[in-house]
Amino acid sequence: MSNKPGGRLDSLTGLRFFAALAVFGSHAVWRLPESSVKSALETVTTQGFVGVSFFFILSGFVLAWSHRDGDTLRSFYRRRFARIMPAYWTVLVFAVAWHLFVSNEPISRTIGNDALSFVGLQSWIPVETIYFGGNGPGWSLSDELFFYALFPLIFLLISTARNRWIVGGVSVAAIALVPILLNPVEAHTTEYWAVYVFPVQRITEFALGMILAKALRSGWRFPIGLLPAIVFAVVAYVLAGVVPLAFGLVAVTLIPFVILIGAAAQNDLDERHAWLRTPALKRLGEWSYAFYLVHALTLTIVTGIAMRVAPDLFATSTPFALVALLASLIVATTAAIALYFLVEKPLEKRLRGERPRPAMLEHPRQ
């Protein structure tokens, strides 16, 4: 296997599953009643939000790796629209309907908070009820739309090795300096939005993924092996839950995730360590975008039912609450599979107006 642009890199598809599972964990474990079990689980799940950073870097890598000379802007944007929007809108409609069903707020307020989600602009407003409105995880797709808009320009900017160093340096500096300037950062604040949600800040991760792909396309060999890269990423993941939130949101895991993606890509180019390319992991990775979209809504619905059926038990019994979370995971996976086969893939094929390309890594995400 050679460094041919667009070649299959199935290890990255497998890694997407772990990133999506980490995000699920960060949204699930806080629902448990206070106990030693919850405390132990929180040490490995609270920082699961960094899975979004992995998706952003991977998204830039994928688009730059698979880019073809002569591709038109119209064709590029059509493919991106077909890839993410049908599933995004489908889950968003269900989420808004659920909010209307259970919310005590006036319909006009609920619709008002969710309106920008339908056009993918929610992440630009530093108001939590707006950027997490509609289907909460959808904020990252709002960021992705901005990334896609600038992809052709960034791709042009990093066409030379010198420019790649410049853009890469600026990106790393921005990710490091903004948390320093805004620290301390608390959740639900404007500072949190500026570090974690603001599309202009997060596009730096996307750009780094693009730079990595361009370097590999040029024939550069990634020098770090897959196993050391995994260890480095796991250590950084743990540290993200220990350091101040301003740095844990993105900065701590940035370079380790870039290294992990680079090492996994080189691993596939060299046809080594096939365990990340097993059919099961590949399939789970392919479902990860749908899973990411549905996981928060299914968590809310399933745990909400559990709280209605046995409120005291859910609030006091860790085993009961764990069963509810496990049920949420099963329902989310089932819903993701249905979304993938009934909406995501058939509508992508129809909207692209062409035969689907061989399955390969693509953004979940997000």
C-alpha positions as CSV (number, residue, x, y, z in Angstrom):
1,M,0.0,0.0,0.0
2,S,1.3,3.5,-0.9
3,N,0.6,7.0,0.1
4,K,-2.0,7.3,-2.6
5,P,-4.5,10.1,-1.9
6,G,-7.9,8.7,-1.0
7,G,-6.6,5.2,-0.1
8,R,-8.4,3.3,2.5
9,L,-7.3,4.0,6.1
10,D,-9.6,1.7,8.1
11,S,-7.8,2.1,11.4
12,L,-9.1,5.6,11.5
13,T,-12.6,4.4,10.9
14,G,-12.2,2.1,13.9
15,L,-10.8,4.9,16.1
16,R,-14.0,6.9,15.4
17,F,-16.0,4.4,17.5
18,F,-13.8,5.0,20.6
19,A,-14.2,8.8,20.2
20,A,-17.9,8.6,19.9
21,L,-18.1,6.2,22.9
22,A,-16.0,8.7,25.0
23,V,-18.5,11.5,24.2
24,F,-21.4,9.2,25.2
25,G,-19.7,8.5,28.5
26,S,-19.3,12.2,29.3
27,H,-23.0,12.7,28.8
28,A,-24.0,9.5,30.7
29,V,-22.1,9.0,34.0
30,W,-23.1,12.3,35.6
31,R,-26.6,11.0,35.8
32,L,-25.6,8.3,38.3
33,P,-26.4,8.8,42.0
34,E,-23.5,9.8,44.2
35,S,-21.3,6.8,45.0
36,S,-17.8,5.4,44.9
37,V,-18.8,3.8,41.5
38,K,-19.8,7.1,40.1
39,S,-16.5,8.7,41.3
40,A,-14.5,6.0,39.8
41,L,-16.3,6.2,36.4
42,E,-16.0,10.0,36.3
43,T,-12.2,9.7,36.3
44,V,-12.4,8.1,32.9
45,T,-15.6,9.6,31.4
46,T,-15.9,13.3,32.5
47,Q,-13.3,14.4,29.9
48,G,-15.0,12.4,27.1
49,F,-15.9,15.7,25.5
50,V,-12.4,15.6,24.0
51,G,-13.7,13.1,21.5
52,V,-15.1,16.0,19.6
53,S,-11.5,17.3,19.2
54,F,-10.5,14.0,17.7
55,F,-13.4,14.3,15.2
56,F,-12.4,17.8,14.2
57,I,-8.8,16.8,13.5
58,L,-9.9,13.7,11.7
59,S,-12.4,15.6,9.6
60,G,-9.6,17.9,8.3
61,F,-7.4,14.9,7.7
62,V,-10.0,13.0,5.8
63,L,-11.0,15.9,3.5
64,A,-7.3,16.8,2.7
65,W,-6.4,13.1,2.2
66,S,-9.2,12.3,-0.2
67,H,-9.1,15.6,-2.1
68,R,-8.7,15.2,-5.9
69,D,-7.1,17.7,-8.2
70,G,-9.8,19.2,-10.5
71,D,-12.6,18.7,-8.0
72,T,-15.1,21.6,-8.2
73,L,-16.4,23.6,-5.3
74,R,-20.0,22.6,-6.3
75,S,-19.1,19.0,-6.2
76,F,-17.3,19.3,-2.9
77,Y,-20.1,21.1,-1.2
78,R,-22.7,18.8,-2.6
79,R,-20.9,15.8,-1.2
80,R,-20.5,17.4,2.2
81,F,-24.2,18.4,2.3
82,A,-25.2,14.8,1.3
83,R,-22.9,13.3,3.9
84,I,-24.0,15.1,7.0
85,M,-27.3,17.1,6.6
86,P,-30.0,14.4,6.1
87,A,-29.1,12.5,9.3
88,Y,-28.5,15.8,11.1
89,W,-31.9,17.2,10.2
90,T,-33.7,13.9,10.9
91,V,-32.4,13.7,14.5
92,L,-32.9,17.4,15.0
93,V,-36.6,17.1,14.1
94,F,-37.1,14.3,16.6
95,A,-35.1,16.2,19.3
96,V,-37.2,19.4,18.9
97,A,-40.4,17.4,18.9
98,W,-39.3,15.8,22.2
99,H,-38.5,19.1,23.7
100,L,-41.9,20.4,22.8
101,F,-43.5,17.3,24.3
102,V,-41.8,17.5,27.7
103,S,-41.0,21.2,28.0
104,N,-42.9,23.6,30.3
105,E,-41.7,26.6,28.3
106,P,-43.8,28.3,25.7
107,I,-43.6,26.8,22.3
108,S,-42.3,30.1,20.9
109,R,-39.3,30.1,23.2
110,T,-38.4,26.5,22.5
111,I,-38.6,27.0,18.8
112,G,-36.7,30.3,19.1
113,N,-33.8,28.6,20.9
114,D,-33.7,25.8,18.4
115,A,-34.2,27.8,15.2
116,L,-30.6,28.4,14.4
117,S,-29.9,24.7,14.7
118,F,-31.9,24.1,11.5
119,V,-29.5,26.3,9.5
120,G,-26.4,25.2,11.3
121,L,-25.5,28.6,12.9
122,Q,-26.1,27.8,16.5
123,S,-22.4,27.7,17.5
124,W,-21.9,31.4,16.6
125,I,-24.1,32.6,19.5
126,P,-22.6,32.5,23.0
127,V,-25.8,31.5,24.7
128,E,-26.0,28.0,26.0
129,T,-29.7,27.4,25.3
130,I,-28.9,28.3,21.6
131,Y,-25.6,26.6,20.9
132,F,-26.8,23.5,22.7
133,G,-30.3,23.9,21.5
134,G,-32.2,21.4,19.4
135,N,-30.1,18.3,19.4
136,G,-27.3,19.3,21.8
137,P,-24.4,17.5,20.0
138,G,-25.3,19.2,16.8
139,W,-23.3,22.2,17.8
140,S,-20.2,20.5,16.4
141,L,-21.8,20.1,13.0
142,S,-22.4,23.9,13.1
143,D,-18.6,24.2,13.5
144,E,-18.1,21.6,10.7
145,L,-20.1,23.7,8.2
146,F,-17.8,26.6,8.9
147,F,-14.8,24.3,8.4
148,Y,-16.1,23.1,5.1
149,A,-16.7,26.7,3.9
150,L,-13.0,27.4,4.4
151,F,-11.6,24.1,3.4
152,P,-10.7,25.2,-0.2
153,L,-8.9,28.3,1.1
154,I,-6.9,26.4,3.8
155,F,-6.0,23.7,1.3
156,L,-4.6,26.3,-1.0
157,L,-2.7,28.0,1.9
158,I,-1.0,24.8,3.0
159,S,0.1,23.8,-0.5
160,T,3.8,24.3,0.4
161,A,5.8,22.9,3.3
162,R,6.7,26.4,4.4
163,N,3.1,27.4,4.6
164,R,2.2,24.2,6.4
165,W,4.7,25.1,9.2
166,I,3.2,28.6,9.4
167,V,-0.4,27.6,9.5
168,G,0.4,24.7,11.9
169,G,2.3,27.1,14.2
170,V,-0.5,29.6,14.3
171,S,-3.1,26.9,15.0
172,V,-1.1,25.4,17.9
173,A,-0.5,28.9,19.3
174,A,-4.2,29.8,19.2
175,I,-5.2,26.6,20.9
176,A,-2.6,27.2,23.6
177,L,-3.0,31.0,24.1
178,V,-6.7,31.3,24.3
179,P,-7.1,29.1,27.4
180,I,-4.2,30.9,29.0
181,L,-5.9,34.2,28.4
182,L,-9.3,33.0,29.6
183,N,-8.4,30.7,32.4
184,P,-10.2,30.0,34.7
185,V,-13.0,28.7,32.6
186,E,-16.3,27.4,34.0
187,A,-19.0,25.5,32.2
188,H,-22.0,27.4,31.0
189,T,-20.0,30.6,30.6
190,T,-19.0,32.8,27.6
191,E,-15.4,31.8,28.2
192,Y,-16.4,28.1,27.9
193,W,-18.1,28.9,24.6
194,A,-15.0,30.8,23.4
195,V,-12.7,27.8,24.1
196,Y,-14.9,24.9,23.3
197,V,-17.7,25.9,20.9
198,F,-16.6,29.0,18.9
199,P,-16.1,27.9,15.3
200,V,-13.1,30.3,14.7
201,Q,-11.2,28.8,17.6
202,R,-12.0,25.1,16.7
203,I,-11.1,25.4,13.0
204,T,-7.4,25.3,14.2
205,E,-7.9,21.6,14.9
206,F,-9.4,21.0,11.5
207,A,-6.4,22.8,9.9
208,L,-3.9,20.6,11.8
209,G,-5.6,17.5,10.4
210,M,-5.4,18.9,6.9
211,I,-1.7,19.7,7.4
212,L,-1.0,16.2,8.6
213,A,-2.8,14.7,5.6
214,K,-0.9,17.0,3.1
215,A,2.4,16.0,4.7
216,L,1.6,12.3,4.3
217,R,0.4,12.8,0.7
218,S,3.7,14.4,-0.1
219,G,5.5,11.2,0.8
220,W,6.6,12.0,4.4
221,R,6.6,9.0,6.7
222,F,5.0,9.5,10.2
223,P,7.8,8.7,12.6
224,I,5.9,7.5,15.7
225,G,4.4,4.0,15.9
226,L,0.8,3.2,16.6
227,L,1.2,1.6,20.1
228,P,3.3,4.5,21.5
229,A,0.8,6.9,20.0
230,I,-2.1,5.2,21.7
231,V,-0.3,5.3,25.0
232,F,0.4,9.0,24.6
233,A,-3.2,9.7,23.7
234,V,-4.6,7.7,26.6
235,V,-2.3,9.6,29.1
236,A,-3.4,12.9,27.6
237,Y,-7.0,11.8,27.9
238,V,-6.6,11.1,31.6
239,L,-4.8,14.4,32.1
240,A,-7.6,16.3,30.4
241,G,-9.8,15.4,33.4
242,V,-7.2,16.6,35.9
243,V,-6.0,19.9,34.6
244,P,-8.0,23.1,34.7
245,L,-11.0,23.0,32.4
246,A,-9.6,25.7,30.1
247,F,-6.8,23.4,29.1
248,G,-8.6,20.1,29.4
249,L,-11.2,21.1,26.8
250,V,-8.8,21.0,23.8
251,A,-5.2,22.0,24.5
252,V,-4.0,18.9,26.5
253,T,-5.2,16.3,23.9
254,L,-4.5,18.3,20.7
255,I,-1.0,17.1,19.9
256,P,-1.5,13.5,21.2
257,F,-4.6,13.2,18.9
258,V,-2.7,14.5,15.9
259,I,0.0,12.0,16.6
260,L,-2.6,9.2,17.0
261,I,-4.2,10.0,13.7
262,G,-0.8,10.2,12.0
263,A,0.4,7.0,13.5
264,A,-2.9,5.1,12.6
265,A,-2.7,6.4,9.0
266,Q,0.9,5.3,8.7
267,N,0.0,2.0,10.3
268,D,-2.5,1.3,7.5
269,L,-0.2,2.5,4.8
270,D,2.4,0.0,6.0
271,E,-0.3,-2.7,6.5
272,R,0.6,-3.3,10.1
273,H,-1.4,-3.9,13.3
274,A,-4.7,-5.1,11.8
275,W,-6.7,-5.2,15.1
276,L,-8.0,-1.7,14.4
277,R,-9.2,-2.8,11.0
278,T,-11.4,-5.7,12.1
279,P,-14.8,-5.8,10.4
280,A,-16.6,-5.2,13.8
281,L,-14.6,-2.1,14.6
282,K,-14.9,-0.8,11.0
283,R,-18.7,-1.2,11.1
284,L,-18.9,0.5,14.5
285,G,-16.8,3.3,13.2
286,E,-19.1,3.7,10.1
287,W,-22.1,4.0,12.5
288,S,-20.3,6.5,14.7
289,Y,-21.7,9.6,13.1
290,A,-25.3,8.4,13.5
291,F,-24.5,7.3,17.0
292,Y,-23.0,10.7,17.9
293,L,-26.2,12.4,16.6
294,V,-28.7,10.2,18.5
295,H,-26.8,9.4,21.8
296,A,-27.8,12.5,23.8
297,L,-31.5,12.3,22.8
298,T,-31.7,8.6,23.6
299,L,-29.9,9.1,27.0
300,T,-32.5,11.8,27.8
301,I,-35.5,9.7,26.8
302,V,-34.4,6.4,28.3
303,T,-33.2,7.8,31.6
304,G,-36.3,10.1,31.7
305,I,-38.5,7.0,31.5
306,A,-36.5,5.3,34.2
307,M,-36.9,8.3,36.5
308,R,-40.7,8.4,35.8
309,V,-41.1,4.6,36.4
310,A,-38.9,4.5,39.6
311,P,-37.8,8.0,40.6
312,D,-36.5,7.0,44.1
313,L,-34.7,3.9,42.8
314,F,-33.0,5.9,40.0
315,A,-31.9,8.6,42.4
316,T,-30.5,6.2,45.0
317,S,-29.6,2.8,43.4
318,T,-26.4,2.8,41.4
319,P,-27.1,-0.7,39.9
320,F,-30.5,0.5,38.7
321,A,-29.1,3.7,37.2
322,L,-26.3,1.7,35.5
323,V,-28.8,-0.6,33.9
324,A,-30.7,2.5,32.6
325,L,-27.4,3.8,31.1
326,L,-26.7,0.5,29.6
327,A,-30.2,0.4,28.1
328,S,-29.5,3.9,26.8
329,L,-26.3,2.7,25.1
330,I,-28.2,-0.2,23.5
331,V,-31.1,1.9,22.3
332,A,-28.6,4.6,21.0
333,T,-26.7,1.9,19.0
334,T,-29.9,0.4,17.6
335,A,-31.2,3.9,16.7
336,A,-27.8,4.7,15.1
337,I,-27.9,1.6,13.0
338,A,-31.5,2.4,11.8
339,L,-30.5,6.0,11.0
340,Y,-27.4,4.8,9.1
341,F,-29.3,2.3,6.9
342,L,-32.6,4.1,6.5
343,V,-31.5,7.8,6.2
344,E,-27.8,8.5,6.2
345,K,-26.5,6.2,3.4
346,P,-29.5,6.0,1.1
347,L,-30.0,9.8,1.1
348,E,-26.3,10.5,0.7
349,K,-26.3,8.3,-2.4
350,R,-29.4,9.9,-3.8
351,L,-28.2,13.5,-3.1
352,R,-24.8,12.9,-4.6
353,G,-26.4,11.4,-7.7
354,E,-23.6,8.9,-8.0
355,R,-22.6,5.5,-6.9
356,P,-21.2,5.5,-3.4
357,R,-17.4,5.3,-3.1
358,P,-15.9,2.3,-1.2
359,A,-16.5,2.8,2.5
360,M,-13.6,4.6,4.1
361,L,-12.9,7.0,6.9
362,E,-15.1,10.0,7.0
363,H,-16.1,12.5,9.7
364,P,-18.6,11.5,12.2
365,R,-18.3,13.6,14.1
366,Q,-18.7,14.7,14.4
